[in-house]
Amino acid sequence: MIGVIAFFVVPVQSQAQSPNSAPAERTVEQAPNPQAPGGGHGLVWVDSEAGVYYVERSPLYGRTPKGKYMTEQDAIQAGYKRAPKTRFL
């Protein structure tokens, strides 16, 4: 008796991702709010919802949903308080 053996090769897609690609969800979650145009030396970002202002080196400078740039003196006169120092890890 002579037997016949057949082999089938089926291509399998790799589920591993290249180191440069990231899932879309992860990219969106890590993207910070873009900084509002304007600002710069001598101006603070006033968060009109929170009633505070952020100085230029703050991570929230120009990045809260509602706000505007003005001088620190104008912000104080308008009743805004300096935001507590924040630190992002």
C-alpha positions as CSV (number, residue, x, y, z in Angstrom):
1,M,0.0,0.0,0.0
2,I,1.2,3.5,-0.9
3,G,-0.1,6.5,1.1
4,V,-0.3,10.1,0.0
5,I,0.3,12.9,2.5
6,A,-0.7,16.4,1.6
7,F,0.5,19.6,3.3
8,F,-1.4,22.8,3.2
9,V,0.3,26.1,4.0
10,V,-2.1,28.8,5.2
11,P,-0.7,32.3,5.7
12,V,-1.3,33.7,9.2
13,Q,-1.3,37.4,9.8
14,S,0.8,38.4,12.8
15,Q,-1.0,40.3,15.5
16,A,2.2,41.8,16.8
17,Q,2.5,45.5,16.0
18,S,5.7,47.3,15.0
19,P,7.2,49.4,17.8
20,N,6.4,52.6,15.9
21,S,2.6,51.9,15.7
22,A,0.2,52.4,18.5
23,P,-3.5,51.6,18.8
24,A,-5.6,54.6,17.8
25,E,-7.4,54.6,21.2
26,R,-4.1,55.0,23.1
27,T,-2.9,57.8,20.9
28,V,-6.1,59.8,21.4
29,E,-6.1,59.3,25.2
30,Q,-2.5,60.5,25.5
31,A,-2.9,63.6,23.3
32,P,-3.0,66.7,25.4
33,N,-5.3,69.6,24.7
34,P,-3.6,71.9,22.2
35,Q,-2.5,75.2,23.5
36,A,-4.7,78.2,22.5
37,P,-3.0,80.6,20.1
38,G,-1.6,83.7,21.5
39,G,-0.1,84.1,24.9
40,G,3.5,84.5,25.6
41,H,5.8,86.5,27.9
42,G,4.0,88.7,30.4
43,L,0.6,87.0,29.9
44,V,-1.3,84.5,32.0
45,W,-4.1,82.1,30.9
46,V,-7.3,82.8,32.8
47,D,-9.6,79.8,33.2
48,S,-13.0,81.5,33.2
49,E,-14.8,78.4,34.5
50,A,-12.5,77.8,37.5
51,G,-11.9,81.4,38.4
52,V,-8.1,81.0,38.4
53,Y,-5.2,81.9,36.2
54,Y,-2.1,79.9,35.1
55,V,1.4,81.3,34.5
56,E,3.4,80.5,31.4
57,R,5.3,77.5,32.8
58,S,2.2,75.8,34.0
59,P,1.2,72.6,32.1
60,L,-2.4,74.0,31.9
61,Y,-1.3,77.3,30.4
62,G,-3.6,77.9,27.4
63,R,-5.0,74.4,27.6
64,T,-8.3,74.6,29.6
65,P,-11.5,74.6,27.6
66,K,-12.6,78.1,28.4
67,G,-10.3,81.0,29.0
68,K,-8.3,83.8,27.6
69,Y,-4.9,85.5,27.9
70,M,-4.4,88.7,29.8
71,T,-1.8,90.3,32.0
72,E,-1.5,89.1,35.5
73,Q,-2.4,92.5,36.9
74,D,-5.6,92.5,34.8
75,A,-6.5,89.0,36.0
76,I,-6.0,89.9,39.7
77,Q,-8.1,93.1,39.2
78,A,-10.9,91.0,37.5
79,G,-11.0,88.8,40.6
80,Y,-9.1,85.7,39.4
81,K,-6.7,83.9,41.8
82,R,-3.4,82.2,40.9
83,A,-4.0,78.5,40.4
84,P,-2.2,76.1,42.8
85,K,1.0,74.5,41.4
86,T,0.2,71.4,39.4
87,R,2.5,68.6,38.5
88,F,1.9,66.0,35.8
89,L,3.8,62.7,36.0
